[in-house]
């Protein structure tokens, strides 16, 4: 059964959207897309600057394996440094159809 993960967050004040969006593209191409079970990833931004990232995985186990390494991976550190950690809200859903 496929798995959908969501993450909402805002950026730290020192990071502008253009800089972050370059970091985001890099984390997707250099880390996320190379992981087993990765299907797709969408990144959206609200008018008030909140980002919503939606990631589709083939299985929950593959999502778990990727997320376990995400925070320690060299490829993700610049991306993570740009995020205001106090604003992070995540969720996980099983696809129903």
ABEGO torsion letter per residue (X at the ends): XBBBBBBBBBBBAABBAAAAAAAAAAAAAAAAAABBGBABBBBBBBAAGBBBBBBBBABAAAAAAAAAAAAABAAAAAAAAABBAAABBBBBBBBAX
